[in-house]
């Protein structure tokens, strides 16, 4: 069990670290990143409890395609909802959640916690080889589904328009639904065509994720400060983040910037 836990955590932290590099303009505090990660781990508990009754109904006889179709719709709805709640109930109201990209970062953090816990369950139930296979496909699937939802979660908060959330949920749940459905059906029927469809959904999720990352970066309110020459910036003494040398208030933490706090970097 220790090996399963360590392996699953290392894979989750690896992919989380890779994704965090895309947060170019204002890095999120590690304490909030790991808070959502831990909340994502805990979110596996209600998800499993809600999925078990539906899985038991198909355990006594070979499931029909119709049964699998609706089972994985339910699975997608449950898992994406609880990963969302892992963020909504922890860091959503934080002042650090102040741009669209933050929604993607925090949702991916929760997703990697969820994926790590899920991978431990699979490794204990089906052996270590399953964990190796899931290290790429399943982890990146969770990452992309949650990043997409996170983009629209960020839009909903920043623009104060809850309708964005519905778009995010529809996209995330649909991708999750068909990814699971095609891969499981392909395994049952040993069909390369169905596997290919599952892989196509997986690739589409990743492509959409990268597109939304670029959009979130482009509309970041911190982009302009990041692109200024160093001689035109200074450090906020309260939070240590970069602001314009002409700013009177830190747009990261909201603290006032007095003249004596000014620390202008003279070298370009």
C-alpha positions, 0 to 999 in steps of 0.5 A: 500500500505504501508503494501505491500511495507514494507512486500515486502522489509523485505522479500527481505532484509531477503533473501539477508542477508541470501545469503550474508552470503555465501560471506565468503572471501571478503564482498562487500561494503553495499553501492554497495549492496544497489545500485544494490538493488535499480537498481533492483527495478527500473528495474521492470519498463521497464520489465513491459512495455515490457511484457504488450503488450504480455499479452494483446494479451491473455487477451480477450480469454483463452490463448492457451498452445502455447501462454503461452509457448512463453509468458513465454519465453519472460518474462524470457528473459526480466526480466533476461536481466533487472536484469543483466543490473541493475548490468552491468550499476552500479557496474560492473566496480567497483574495488570491483567487483574482484571475481566470487562470487561478480557476484552472490552477486550483481545479487542476490541484484538486483534480490531481489530489482526486486522481492520486486517491483514485489511483491508489484504489485501482493499484490496490484492487488491480495491481501495480501495472494498472497504476502505471497505465493510469499515470498518463491517461487517467491523470491527464484526463482528470487534469484536462476535464478540471482545467476546462471547468476551472477556466469557466469557474474563473470566468464566472467569479471574475465576471460575476456571471454564473452562466459560465459555470454551466458551460464549464460543467457541460464540457467537463462532464461530457468529455469525462463521460465519453472518455470513460464510456469508449475506453471501458466499452473498448476493453469489454469488446476488445475493439480498437475503434472504440479505444481510438474514440476514447483516445480522441476524446482524451486528445480533444480535452488536452487541446481545449485545455491548452487553448483555454490556458492561452486565453486565460494568460491573454486576459490576465490583469497581471500580464502588463506588469509582468511584461514591463522592464525590470527598471519600471517595477518594484516589489511589494513589501507585504506579499513580495510580488512584482508591481509597477513602480508607479503603483500606489496599491499592490494589485496582488494583495491590496496593500498600499505602497508608500514611497519608503517601501519603493525598491526599484530595480535599476538594471533592465 
